[in-house]
């Protein structure tokens, strides 16, 4: 049996849309066998979801054949853009499709046309995610009985606002809220 050869460069073949990138449909039209793929949530060593800016980190897993067995491998991260004008469901679906496409291209070793969509994950998106996480902390801080959020936030983030500091701050506030609720009984 002759092994099917995967093309190394696939361009946009879509007639209906004027995309400047290679879609999953273009891969199928080129005769590429796409691997099975699924969305997964990244977990830490305790099995808890990894949270960045208030949302679990999701990525695409693809099934590949290694020898006589199949295994799931991590692919591209699912990053939902916030400044596209889409509703949440559309933005999430777009992010999944984008991550599936890049996972398939990477696993299959296929180059594609330039992708301007990379520019949607810009500083504005990162700032919006950070602002949402900060507002969540502000709300929790107030529920915990805090008085000066801005001072507390500055004191709690001397090395910057990262996923790790966010998680620690949120855990601390949730413990304080629970303790306060138990004291109010």
Backbone bond lengths (Angstrom), bond angles and torsions (degrees), N, CA, C in turn:
res aa  C-N    CA-C-N  psi(-1)  N-CA   C-N-CA  omega(-1)  CA-C   N-CA-C  phi
1 X - - - 1.454 - - 1.524 109.34 -
2 X 1.304 116.11 131.01 1.460 121.50 -178.22 1.525 109.98 -83.21
3 X 1.348 116.04 133.01 1.456 120.91 179.81 1.527 109.48 -74.11
4 X 1.342 115.32 135.75 1.462 120.99 179.30 1.526 109.33 -72.82
5 X 1.296 117.14 130.81 1.459 121.65 -178.35 1.539 109.20 -90.52
6 X 1.332 116.61 129.83 1.459 122.29 178.90 1.526 109.09 -88.61
7 X 1.339 117.70 129.17 1.467 119.15 178.05 1.521 110.86 -62.60
8 X 1.322 117.31 149.97 1.468 121.64 -178.53 1.525 113.37 -94.77
9 X 1.326 118.37 -15.43 1.459 121.49 177.83 1.512 108.24 -141.51
10 X 1.315 115.40 125.55 1.466 120.43 179.38 1.524 107.42 -129.92
11 X 1.293 116.81 127.37 1.461 121.62 178.72 1.514 111.37 -100.64
12 X 1.308 116.62 -179.55 1.460 123.49 178.93 1.524 109.31 -72.90
13 X 1.341 115.49 125.24 1.454 120.38 179.52 1.531 112.01 -115.86
14 X 1.322 116.88 6.47 1.455 121.82 -175.37 1.522 111.14 -71.66
15 X 1.322 116.37 127.34 1.464 120.46 177.16 1.533 111.88 -84.72
16 X 1.337 115.93 -36.29 1.459 120.19 -173.06 1.512 114.76 -76.60
17 X 1.318 116.97 -32.90 1.445 120.63 -176.90 1.520 109.31 -119.68
18 X 1.284 116.56 148.80 1.463 121.00 -177.79 1.529 110.66 -100.98
19 X 1.334 116.45 48.64 1.454 120.78 177.59 1.520 109.51 -66.16
20 X 1.319 115.77 151.18 1.454 120.43 177.66 1.526 110.53 -106.15
21 X 1.307 116.77 21.28 1.455 120.35 179.14 1.525 110.00 -135.09
22 X 1.316 114.81 164.48 1.455 121.10 178.48 1.522 109.21 -82.19
23 X 1.329 117.43 122.23 1.467 120.82 -179.10 1.522 109.96 -91.23
24 X 1.335 115.97 169.58 1.464 119.94 173.77 1.527 109.81 -60.83
25 X 1.339 116.72 -35.31 1.466 121.35 177.56 1.519 111.80 -62.39
26 X 1.337 116.61 -38.57 1.467 120.48 177.07 1.528 110.54 -61.83
27 X 1.323 116.45 -38.56 1.464 120.34 178.63 1.534 110.43 -63.34
28 X 1.325 115.58 -44.65 1.470 120.29 179.61 1.526 110.18 -64.23
29 X 1.350 116.84 -44.05 1.470 120.40 178.50 1.529 112.11 -60.52
30 X 1.334 116.11 -29.66 1.463 120.48 179.28 1.526 111.77 -82.12
31 X 1.346 116.64 1.13 1.459 120.24 177.56 1.514 114.50 83.67
32 X 1.337 117.00 18.29 1.460 120.56 179.94 1.528 109.51 -81.77
33 X 1.335 116.35 131.72 1.469 121.29 174.04 1.516 108.16 -83.58
34 X 1.334 116.54 108.94 1.461 120.55 -179.54 1.524 109.84 -75.70
35 X 1.329 117.23 140.30 1.463 119.28 177.61 1.527 110.13 -74.04
36 X 1.348 117.74 154.85 1.470 119.15 172.93 1.529 108.36 -60.57
37 X 1.325 116.79 138.82 1.463 121.35 -178.75 1.514 109.93 -135.93
38 X 1.336 115.44 153.74 1.465 121.54 178.35 1.525 109.17 -150.17
39 X 1.345 115.40 159.58 1.460 121.27 175.85 1.529 107.60 -88.85
40 X 1.328 117.09 134.82 1.459 122.21 178.30 1.525 109.08 -131.81
41 X 1.323 116.06 158.66 1.461 121.66 177.95 1.518 108.85 -106.19
42 X 1.319 116.10 130.27 1.452 121.55 178.80 1.526 108.74 -70.06
43 X 1.327 116.98 134.26 1.460 121.16 179.69 1.522 110.19 -123.37
44 X 1.327 114.69 156.52 1.468 119.48 177.30 1.525 109.68 -86.59
45 X 1.326 117.14 -173.43 1.465 121.09 -176.06 1.526 112.70 -65.65
46 X 1.337 117.79 -17.96 1.469 121.72 177.14 1.526 112.33 -90.80
47 X 1.322 116.76 -2.76 1.458 120.35 -177.94 1.516 113.86 87.26
48 X 1.342 117.18 4.64 1.466 121.19 178.81 1.524 109.77 -85.32
49 X 1.346 117.25 145.80 1.464 119.61 179.25 1.531 111.63 -61.84
50 X 1.321 116.43 140.01 1.462 121.43 174.11 1.526 106.90 -80.65
51 X 1.328 116.37 129.82 1.465 122.16 -176.47 1.530 109.00 -112.28
52 X 1.316 116.47 130.78 1.462 121.90 172.96 1.519 107.17 -127.67
53 X 1.320 115.65 126.10 1.471 122.14 -179.68 1.521 111.81 51.52
54 X 1.315 116.48 40.29 1.461 121.25 173.79 1.519 115.93 83.67
55 X 1.310 118.46 2.78 1.471 120.74 -178.41 1.533 109.94 -129.81
56 X 1.343 116.86 145.27 1.463 118.86 177.37 1.525 110.90 -65.52
57 X 1.319 116.13 145.47 1.461 121.78 178.73 1.530 107.95 -81.82
58 X 1.320 115.79 119.22 1.462 120.94 178.20 1.524 109.10 -112.84
59 X 1.314 115.21 152.18 1.453 121.12 178.80 1.524 108.23 -148.43
60 X 1.299 115.72 168.18 1.455 121.47 177.78 1.521 108.41 -95.10
61 X 1.325 115.99 135.24 1.453 121.45 170.88 1.525 107.20 -108.20
62 X 1.313 115.43 142.21 1.461 120.67 177.54 1.522 108.06 -125.15
63 X 1.323 115.08 144.47 1.456 120.01 179.39 1.524 109.26 -93.30
64 X 1.330 115.55 125.63 1.460 119.87 179.05 1.525 109.49 -125.00
65 X 1.306 115.03 156.16 1.462 120.58 178.34 1.519 108.81 -91.92
66 X 1.324 115.79 127.48 1.459 121.71 176.23 1.523 106.95 -124.34
67 X 1.300 116.00 104.59 1.468 119.74 -175.50 1.517 109.47 69.62
68 X 1.316 116.25 -122.08 1.470 121.06 179.60 1.527 112.32 -100.25
69 X 1.324 117.57 3.24 1.462 121.12 -176.66 1.531 110.37 -119.52
70 X 1.334 114.55 166.77 1.460 121.48 175.85 1.521 108.46 -114.17
71 X 1.319 115.83 145.74 1.460 119.52 175.48 1.525 109.39 -142.53
72 X 1.340 115.32 155.78 1.455 121.98 177.54 1.519 108.61 -92.44
73 X 1.318 116.95 130.73 1.461 122.11 178.29 1.525 109.57 -120.31
74 X 1.338 115.33 149.09 1.467 120.40 179.23 1.520 109.84 -72.97
75 X 1.319 114.71 138.56 1.452 121.07 177.07 1.514 110.19 -117.85
76 X 1.314 116.31 -142.31 1.465 122.44 -175.59 1.523 111.82 -72.01
77 X 1.320 115.18 148.60 1.460 121.83 176.81 1.525 109.69 -76.49
78 X 1.323 116.74 143.50 1.461 122.47 175.59 1.526 107.21 -87.59
79 X 1.338 116.18 110.83 1.470 121.38 179.84 1.521 107.22 -117.61
80 X 1.322 116.03 114.36 1.461 120.79 -177.31 1.527 109.65 -86.26
81 X 1.339 117.60 116.16 1.467 120.03 178.90 1.524 110.64 -71.10
82 X 1.325 116.14 149.15 1.465 119.59 -177.75 1.523 113.21 -109.09
83 X 1.312 117.73 -12.12 1.466 119.29 -173.44 1.531 112.38 -114.35
84 X 1.332 117.05 40.42 1.459 119.56 -176.26 1.517 113.66 -103.10
85 X 1.325 117.82 -12.67 1.456 120.78 -175.92 1.521 112.66 85.09
86 X 1.328 117.47 0.91 1.471 121.45 178.25 1.526 109.70 -86.33
87 X 1.345 115.96 157.65 1.452 117.92 171.63 1.529 108.07 -75.40
88 X 1.338 117.53 170.41 1.465 121.27 -173.64 1.525 112.65 -59.20
89 X 1.332 117.25 -42.18 1.463 120.40 -178.45 1.531 111.18 -65.04
90 X 1.327 116.36 -42.10 1.469 119.97 178.37 1.531 110.77 -64.68
91 X 1.316 116.18 -43.40 1.469 120.24 -179.09 1.527 110.35 -63.24
92 X 1.341 117.32 -41.67 1.468 121.21 179.34 1.531 110.10 -65.51
93 X 1.334 117.02 -44.89 1.467 120.62 178.40 1.515 111.92 -61.74
94 X 1.315 116.35 -41.07 1.458 121.33 177.86 1.525 110.66 -62.81
95 X 1.338 116.40 -42.49 1.465 120.59 -179.58 1.527 111.39 -64.77
96 X 1.328 116.87 -38.66 1.469 120.31 178.32 1.528 110.10 -66.12
97 X 1.324 117.14 -45.76 1.466 120.84 179.39 1.524 110.72 -60.37
98 X 1.318 116.26 -43.89 1.461 122.08 179.35 1.531 110.42 -59.69
99 X 1.334 116.61 -47.58 1.464 120.81 -179.28 1.531 111.19 -66.45
100 X 1.342 117.46 -38.31 1.469 120.19 177.13 1.528 110.66 -62.47
101 X 1.321 115.58 -42.38 1.468 120.31 -178.66 1.526 110.70 -61.61
102 X 1.326 116.41 -48.16 1.459 118.99 -178.58 1.522 112.75 -70.98
103 X 1.318 117.26 -30.89 1.467 119.73 174.49 1.522 109.38 -63.75
104 X 1.340 116.67 -47.78 1.471 120.63 180.00 1.525 111.02 -61.57
105 X 1.323 117.47 -46.18 1.468 120.65 -179.60 1.528 111.61 -61.12
106 X 1.327 116.01 -40.63 1.461 120.00 -179.07 1.525 111.40 -68.58
107 X 1.313 116.92 -48.47 1.469 120.79 -178.25 1.526 111.10 -62.78
108 X 1.327 116.04 -38.55 1.462 120.11 -177.76 1.527 112.49 -85.58
109 X 1.325 117.43 -8.13 1.464 121.14 178.65 1.512 113.31 67.66
110 X 1.336 115.94 40.85 1.464 121.04 -177.65 1.527 109.71 -107.74
111 X 1.317 116.23 131.95 1.464 121.40 173.27 1.526 107.98 -84.62
112 X 1.326 117.14 153.55 1.463 119.78 179.12 1.522 109.75 -136.51
113 X 1.324 114.19 174.53 1.458 120.07 177.78 1.529 110.23 -63.42
114 X 1.332 116.83 165.78 1.462 121.52 177.75 1.516 110.15 -56.38
115 X 1.316 115.76 148.15 1.457 120.83 -177.93 1.515 110.43 -125.12
116 X 1.321 116.48 101.54 1.456 121.28 179.68 1.521 111.45 -71.58
117 X 1.344 116.90 -14.90 1.448 119.77 -177.52 1.530 111.78 -64.35
118 X 1.322 117.50 -21.15 1.461 120.10 177.01 1.520 111.17 -56.64
119 X 1.309 116.98 -29.20 1.448 120.94 -177.22 1.527 113.37 -71.38
120 X 1.355 118.59 -11.00 1.460 119.63 179.26 1.516 111.57 -73.54
121 X 1.319 118.24 -19.80 1.457 121.22 178.08 1.525 108.06 -93.86
122 X 1.313 114.74 69.51 1.452 120.95 -171.72 1.523 111.44 -105.09
123 X 1.296 116.36 -173.11 1.454 121.96 -179.69 1.534 111.95 -59.00
124 X 1.320 117.88 -35.26 1.471 120.64 179.78 1.522 110.71 -63.12
125 X 1.340 116.97 -41.50 1.470 120.53 177.40 1.521 110.75 -63.61
126 X 1.327 116.46 -46.29 1.460 120.60 -179.83 1.526 110.86 -61.60
127 X 1.334 116.28 -42.21 1.473 120.89 179.26 1.529 110.53 -64.62
128 X 1.332 117.64 -41.14 1.470 121.14 179.15 1.528 110.57 -63.05
129 X 1.338 117.06 -41.89 1.468 120.24 177.92 1.526 110.96 -63.42
130 X 1.325 116.52 -42.95 1.464 120.70 179.37 1.532 110.14 -64.89
131 X 1.324 117.35 -41.06 1.465 121.05 179.33 1.525 111.49 -62.45
132 X 1.361 117.17 -41.08 1.471 120.45 178.09 1.527 110.84 -62.93
133 X 1.323 116.62 -43.58 1.466 120.66 179.83 1.530 110.23 -64.01
134 X 1.333 115.92 -41.26 1.464 120.30 -179.61 1.529 110.64 -65.60
135 X 1.323 117.54 -39.72 1.466 120.62 178.56 1.529 111.37 -66.74
136 X 1.331 116.53 -35.96 1.470 119.90 175.52 1.529 109.64 -62.25
137 X 1.339 116.46 -44.39 1.463 120.18 178.19 1.525 110.92 -63.71
138 X 1.338 117.19 -39.34 1.472 121.02 179.08 1.535 110.07 -59.62
139 X 1.318 116.42 -44.79 1.461 121.44 179.56 1.531 110.82 -62.38
140 X 1.321 117.01 -45.42 1.467 120.99 178.56 1.528 110.89 -64.42
141 X 1.321 116.43 -39.46 1.461 121.88 179.83 1.535 110.19 -60.01
142 X 1.322 115.76 -44.44 1.461 120.07 179.20 1.525 111.26 -66.05
143 X 1.342 117.69 -39.34 1.468 121.34 177.07 1.522 111.22 -64.54
144 X 1.339 116.49 -30.44 1.463 120.90 179.21 1.526 111.50 -79.19
145 X 1.339 116.90 -5.16 1.459 120.65 178.59 1.515 114.44 93.32
146 X 1.310 117.36 12.64 1.458 121.43 -179.96 1.517 111.73 -68.28
147 X 1.348 115.85 153.56 1.455 120.91 -175.98 1.525 113.39 -109.99
148 X 1.330 118.72 -42.47 1.466 121.54 -175.67 1.535 109.61 -121.95
149 X 1.331 116.10 84.90 1.469 121.10 -175.80 1.524 112.10 -59.30
150 X 1.323 117.53 -45.96 1.463 120.33 -175.87 1.527 111.97 -59.25
151 X 1.321 117.32 -41.91 1.471 121.01 177.65 1.536 109.48 -66.17
152 X 1.322 117.01 -47.16 1.471 121.06 179.60 1.526 110.32 -59.11
153 X 1.327 117.31 -44.11 1.467 121.32 -179.48 1.528 110.22 -62.32
154 X 1.312 116.96 -46.33 1.472 120.95 -179.56 1.532 110.38 -62.04
155 X 1.329 117.00 -43.86 1.470 121.25 -179.60 1.534 111.24 -66.92
156 X 1.324 116.63 -29.93 1.472 121.42 -176.83 1.520 113.33 -84.72
157 X 1.326 117.30 -11.22 1.469 120.53 -176.31 1.524 112.18 -127.95
158 X 1.345 118.58 53.81 1.466 119.24 -177.70 1.538 112.99 -65.02
159 X 1.336 117.18 -25.82 1.466 120.47 -179.35 1.519 112.07 -105.01
160 X 1.328 117.25 13.59 1.463 120.92 179.14 1.519 112.22 107.57
161 X 1.313 115.64 163.52 1.463 123.20 -177.81 1.524 107.69 -95.49
162 X 1.304 116.24 103.19 1.458 122.09 -178.14 1.515 109.74 -117.08
163 X 1.323 117.01 174.86 1.451 121.32 175.84 1.528 110.28 -58.64
164 X 1.316 115.89 -40.52 1.468 119.97 -178.46 1.525 111.27 -65.45
165 X 1.356 117.26 -46.11 1.467 118.71 179.79 1.523 110.31 -66.71
166 X 1.330 117.56 -37.50 1.467 120.69 177.19 1.523 110.12 -58.88
167 X 1.337 117.24 -48.11 1.461 121.55 -177.94 1.532 110.93 -62.07
168 X 1.334 116.35 -43.75 1.471 119.98 179.61 1.521 111.38 -64.70
169 X 1.336 116.12 -43.01 1.460 120.41 -179.45 1.524 110.71 -63.98
170 X 1.323 116.46 -43.71 1.464 120.79 -179.31 1.526 110.34 -64.60
171 X 1.335 117.30 -44.07 1.463 121.15 179.01 1.523 110.92 -60.52
172 X 1.317 116.78 -44.56 1.468 121.78 178.77 1.525 110.52 -59.84
173 X 1.325 116.36 -45.96 1.472 119.85 -178.89 1.524 111.63 -65.98
174 X 1.318 117.55 -41.21 1.468 120.25 179.08 1.531 110.83 -63.11
175 X 1.321 117.24 -38.50 1.471 120.71 176.45 1.520 110.55 -64.08
176 X 1.346 116.61 -41.96 1.465 120.80 179.09 1.524 111.37 -64.33
177 X 1.332 116.26 -40.50 1.469 120.42 179.18 1.527 109.97 -65.01
178 X 1.330 116.93 -42.77 1.472 121.15 179.00 1.519 110.15 -63.37
179 X 1.324 116.79 -44.88 1.474 121.33 179.31 1.522 110.05 -61.89
180 X 1.322 116.65 -42.32 1.472 121.00 179.66 1.519 110.66 -63.57
181 X 1.352 116.57 -43.12 1.473 121.24 179.85 1.517 110.64 -63.96
182 X 1.328 117.18 -38.88 1.467 120.33 179.14 1.524 110.27 -68.42
183 X 1.332 117.84 -34.01 1.469 122.45 178.29 1.514 112.25 -71.94
184 X 1.334 117.63 -26.79 1.464 122.43 -178.95 1.529 112.01 -78.02
185 X 1.347 116.73 -13.17 1.472 119.78 -177.05 1.494 111.58 -75.97
